[in-house]
Amino acid sequence: MADGDVLRIEPGAAERIARAFDTHADNLDAIAARLRNEGFSTGFAGFPSAQELDSGFRNKCRLAIEHLHRQAETTRRHASAVRVAGANYASADTVNASSIASIGDEVAR
């Protein structure tokens, strides 16, 4: 950290980070949708080995789609956690500022 052991969070930073996570999750879902909607063919007609290849590729595609959806869910959970952390930081900052102001008022008397 630039200020030694002091952590400073710019106002709005947590929300900007969370929105970036949301955008990433939306992109992952869009890629999964494209995979789901795209067709493919090995081009080997009806040979048994071609059917096995097609089956294997369809399974890989299904697994990739599932993986992308899990990644999107994880990314959305991160966005939520960053929002909560940002709100907690702002709340603690407000409480601390109020406490400092209160002590300052007492000292001034």
Stockholm file with secondary structure:
# STOCKHOLM 1.0

chainA/1-109         MADGDVLRIEPGAAERIARAFDTHADNLDAIAARLRNEGFSTGFAGFPSAQELDSGFRNKCRLAIEHLHRQAETTRRHASAVRVAGANYASADTVNASSIASIGDEVAR
#=GR chainA/1-109 SS CTBTTBCCCCTTHHHHHHHHHHHHHHHHHHHHHHHHHCCCCCSCTTCHHHHHHHHHHHHHHHHHHHHHHHHHHHHHHHHHHHHHHHHHHHHHHHHHHHHHHHHHHHHHC
#=GC SS_cons         CTBTTBCCCCTTHHHHHHHHHHHHHHHHHHHHHHHHHCCCCCSCTTCHHHHHHHHHHHHHHHHHHHHHHHHHHHHHHHHHHHHHHHHHHHHHHHHHHHHHHHHHHHHHC
//
